[in-house]
Amino acid sequence: MGPGVNEIRINCADGWYRVMYVAKFEEAIYVLHSFQKKARKTARSDVKVAGVRYRAVVRERKAAK
């Protein structure tokens, strides 16, 4: 996805949950995607959503400078 992207893994009785976020920017923590996992491997579509959002954050920060 990108440098600085982290993941919080939550295991509950009703399933697995993931939160992908980036905290390397000084002004904010950006939550890129959160979802419930349905299978052992993270779906490509979930990784893609987080990647697209990460690139949008980077692009928006560059435009604001």
BAVODREN-598571 format. One record per atom (N, C-alpha, C): residue number from 1; residue in one letter; x, y, z. Coordinates in steps of 0.02 Angstrom, whole numbers, plus 50000, padded with zeros to 5 digits. Layout:
NUM / a / X / Y / Z
...
END
This chain:
1 / m / 50041 / 49940 / 50000
1 / m / 50000 / 50000 / 50000
1 / m / 50043 / 50062 / 50000
2 / g / 50087 / 50067 / 50049
2 / g / 50130 / 50125 / 50053
2 / g / 50170 / 50125 / 50116
3 / p / 50224 / 50164 / 50119
3 / p / 50265 / 50167 / 50179
3 / p / 50227 / 50198 / 50238
4 / g / 50233 / 50167 / 50295
4 / g / 50201 / 50193 / 50355
4 / g / 50131 / 50167 / 50367
5 / v / 50106 / 50124 / 50323
5 / v / 50038 / 50097 / 50333
5 / v / 50042 / 50041 / 50384
6 / n / 49998 / 50044 / 50434
6 / n / 49995 / 49994 / 50487
6 / n / 49927 / 49962 / 50487
7 / e / 49922 / 49908 / 50525
7 / e / 49859 / 49870 / 50528
7 / e / 49846 / 49851 / 50600
8 / i / 49784 / 49861 / 50621
8 / i / 49762 / 49836 / 50686
8 / i / 49719 / 49775 / 50672
9 / r / 49735 / 49721 / 50706
9 / r / 49698 / 49658 / 50698
9 / r / 49657 / 49645 / 50760
10 / i / 49593 / 49633 / 50750
10 / i / 49547 / 49622 / 50805
10 / i / 49514 / 49554 / 50795
11 / n / 49520 / 49511 / 50845
11 / n / 49490 / 49444 / 50842
11 / n / 49434 / 49441 / 50893
12 / c / 49372 / 49437 / 50869
12 / c / 49313 / 49433 / 50912
12 / c / 49278 / 49366 / 50902
13 / a / 49231 / 49352 / 50944
13 / a / 49193 / 49290 / 50938
13 / a / 49155 / 49286 / 50872
14 / d / 49136 / 49344 / 50844
14 / d / 49098 / 49343 / 50782
14 / d / 49141 / 49354 / 50720
15 / g / 49207 / 49352 / 50727
15 / g / 49250 / 49357 / 50668
15 / g / 49312 / 49399 / 50678
16 / w / 49349 / 49407 / 50623
16 / w / 49411 / 49446 / 50622
16 / w / 49396 / 49514 / 50591
17 / y / 49426 / 49565 / 50618
17 / y / 49418 / 49632 / 50592
17 / y / 49487 / 49663 / 50582
18 / r / 49493 / 49707 / 50533
18 / r / 49556 / 49741 / 50518
18 / r / 49543 / 49815 / 50508
19 / v / 49590 / 49855 / 50531
19 / v / 49589 / 49927 / 50519
19 / v / 49658 / 49944 / 50491
20 / m / 49660 / 49972 / 50431
20 / m / 49723 / 49993 / 50400
20 / m / 49726 / 50069 / 50405
21 / y / 49783 / 50093 / 50430
21 / y / 49790 / 50165 / 50442
21 / y / 49863 / 50186 / 50431
22 / v / 49872 / 50251 / 50423
22 / v / 49939 / 50280 / 50418
22 / v / 49944 / 50336 / 50469
23 / a / 49998 / 50334 / 50510
23 / a / 50006 / 50383 / 50563
23 / a / 50072 / 50420 / 50557
24 / k / 50103 / 50419 / 50498
24 / k / 50169 / 50451 / 50491
24 / k / 50164 / 50526 / 50477
25 / f / 50106 / 50551 / 50463
25 / f / 50098 / 50622 / 50449
25 / f / 50083 / 50659 / 50514
26 / e / 50114 / 50717 / 50523
26 / e / 50109 / 50752 / 50588
26 / e / 50040 / 50781 / 50602
27 / e / 50001 / 50796 / 50551
27 / e / 49938 / 50830 / 50562
27 / e / 49879 / 50784 / 50577
28 / a / 49885 / 50719 / 50561
28 / a / 49827 / 50675 / 50570
28 / a / 49847 / 50602 / 50565
29 / i / 49803 / 50560 / 50590
29 / i / 49805 / 50488 / 50578
29 / i / 49750 / 50474 / 50528
30 / y / 49768 / 50444 / 50472
30 / y / 49719 / 50430 / 50419
30 / y / 49699 / 50357 / 50420
31 / v / 49635 / 50344 / 50432
31 / v / 49609 / 50276 / 50428
31 / v / 49593 / 50264 / 50354
32 / l / 49628 / 50216 / 50325
32 / l / 49621 / 50202 / 50254
32 / l / 49565 / 50154 / 50239
33 / h / 49555 / 50105 / 50282
33 / h / 49503 / 50055 / 50270
33 / h / 49493 / 50013 / 50332
34 / s / 49432 / 49995 / 50347
34 / s / 49416 / 49948 / 50400
34 / s / 49365 / 49899 / 50373
35 / f / 49371 / 49836 / 50394
35 / f / 49328 / 49784 / 50366
35 / f / 49329 / 49722 / 50409
36 / q / 49280 / 49679 / 50398
36 / q / 49278 / 49614 / 50430
36 / q / 49306 / 49563 / 50380
37 / k / 49353 / 49523 / 50403
37 / k / 49381 / 49472 / 50359
37 / k / 49334 / 49413 / 50355
38 / k / 49327 / 49386 / 50295
38 / k / 49285 / 49328 / 50284
38 / k / 49326 / 49265 / 50273
39 / a / 49390 / 49274 / 50256
39 / a / 49434 / 49217 / 50242
39 / a / 49501 / 49229 / 50277
40 / r / 49542 / 49178 / 50278
40 / r / 49608 / 49183 / 50310
40 / r / 49652 / 49237 / 50278
41 / k / 49651 / 49241 / 50212
41 / k / 49691 / 49289 / 50176
41 / k / 49651 / 49353 / 50164
42 / t / 49683 / 49410 / 50170
42 / t / 49650 / 49474 / 50158
42 / t / 49633 / 49479 / 50083
43 / a / 49571 / 49497 / 50069
43 / a / 49548 / 49502 / 50000
43 / a / 49586 / 49557 / 49962
44 / r / 49601 / 49543 / 49900
44 / r / 49636 / 49593 / 49858
44 / r / 49597 / 49658 / 49854
45 / s / 49531 / 49654 / 49852
45 / s / 49490 / 49714 / 49848
45 / s / 49500 / 49759 / 49909
46 / d / 49508 / 49729 / 49968
46 / d / 49520 / 49769 / 50029
46 / d / 49588 / 49802 / 50027
47 / v / 49638 / 49767 / 50003
47 / v / 49705 / 49796 / 49997
47 / v / 49704 / 49852 / 49945
48 / k / 49667 / 49842 / 49891
48 / k / 49663 / 49893 / 49839
48 / k / 49630 / 49957 / 49864
49 / v / 49576 / 49949 / 49903
49 / v / 49542 / 50008 / 49930
49 / v / 49590 / 50049 / 49973
50 / a / 49627 / 50015 / 50017
50 / a / 49674 / 50050 / 50060
50 / a / 49729 / 50084 / 50019
51 / g / 49753 / 50050 / 49967
51 / g / 49805 / 50079 / 49924
51 / g / 49782 / 50141 / 49887
52 / v / 49722 / 50138 / 49860
52 / v / 49694 / 50196 / 49825
52 / v / 49686 / 50255 / 49872
53 / r / 49662 / 50242 / 49932
53 / r / 49653 / 50295 / 49980
53 / r / 49719 / 50323 / 50005
54 / y / 49769 / 50280 / 50012
54 / y / 49836 / 50304 / 50032
54 / y / 49864 / 50351 / 49979
55 / r / 49860 / 50331 / 49917
55 / r / 49886 / 50374 / 49863
55 / r / 49848 / 50440 / 49860
56 / a / 49783 / 50439 / 49875
56 / a / 49743 / 50501 / 49875
56 / a / 49766 / 50547 / 49931
57 / v / 49781 / 50520 / 49990
57 / v / 49806 / 50561 / 50045
57 / v / 49872 / 50593 / 50027
58 / v / 49918 / 50554 / 49998
58 / v / 49984 / 50580 / 49979
58 / v / 49976 / 50635 / 49926
59 / r / 49933 / 50622 / 49876
59 / r / 49922 / 50672 / 49823
59 / r / 49892 / 50736 / 49851
60 / e / 49843 / 50730 / 49896
60 / e / 49811 / 50788 / 49926
60 / e / 49859 / 50829 / 49969
61 / r / 49903 / 50795 / 50006
61 / r / 49953 / 50830 / 50046
61 / r / 50002 / 50868 / 50003
62 / k / 50022 / 50838 / 49947
62 / k / 50069 / 50873 / 49901
62 / k / 50036 / 50934 / 49870
63 / a / 49973 / 50929 / 49853
63 / a / 49937 / 50985 / 49823
63 / a / 49927 / 51042 / 49872
64 / a / 49923 / 51027 / 49936
64 / a / 49911 / 51078 / 49987
64 / a / 49973 / 51119 / 50003
65 / k / 50031 / 51094 / 49984
65 / k / 50094 / 51129 / 50000
65 / k / 50106 / 51187 / 49955
END
